[in-house]
């Protein structure tokens, strides 16, 4: 593995035999960290948003699972 830092980015070079599933999980985590690095949201804000999204989804899809 080689890690190189330039003025604008960090470059990581890995051998071709590295497990791509594990690598994808790492990339997903790094993408999340990059996307949320400037966020001012609190955990409470995130929890409320998750609850609202779940309730909205359930409202739209309830009839697919429960027949009255």
C-alpha positions in Angstrom: 0.0 0.0 0.0 1.2 3.5 -0.9 -0.3 6.6 0.6 0.6 9.9 -1.1 -0.5 13.4 -0.1 -0.7 16.2 -2.7 -1.9 19.8 -2.3 -5.5 18.8 -3.1 -5.9 15.2 -2.2 -4.7 12.0 -0.6 -4.0 9.1 -3.0 -4.1 5.5 -1.7 -2.7 2.8 -4.0 -3.6 -0.8 -3.2 -2.5 -4.1 -4.8 -5.1 -5.6 -7.2 -5.7 -8.6 -4.9 -7.3 -6.5 -2.1 -10.8 -7.7 -1.2 -13.2 -5.4 -3.1 -16.2 -5.9 -0.8 -14.2 -4.7 2.2 -12.7 -1.9 0.1 -16.2 -0.8 -0.9 -17.3 -0.6 2.7 -14.3 1.5 3.5 -15.1 3.8 0.5 -18.7 4.1 1.6 -17.6 5.1 5.1 -15.1 7.7 3.7 -17.8 9.1 1.4 -20.1 9.4 4.4 -17.4 11.2 6.4 -16.7 13.6 3.5 -20.4 14.3 3.0 -21.0 15.0 6.7 -17.8 16.8 7.5 -19.4 20.3 7.2 -22.7 19.3 8.8 -24.0 21.2 11.8 -26.7 18.7 12.4 -27.0 17.2 15.9 -27.7 13.5 16.6 -31.2 14.7 17.7 -31.7 16.3 14.2 -30.7 13.1 12.5 -32.9 11.0 14.7 -35.9 13.2 14.0 -35.3 13.1 10.2 -35.0 9.3 10.3 -38.3 9.1 12.2 -40.0 11.4 9.7 -38.7 9.5 6.7 -39.8 6.1 8.2 -43.3 7.5 9.0 -43.6 8.9 5.5 -42.5 5.6 3.9 -44.9 3.7 6.1 -47.8 6.0 5.2 -47.2 5.5 1.5 -46.6 1.7 1.7 -48.7 0.5 4.6 -51.4 -0.8 2.2 -48.9 -3.1 0.5 -48.3 -5.0 3.8 -51.6 -4.8 5.7 -54.9 -5.7 3.9 -57.9 -4.4 5.7 
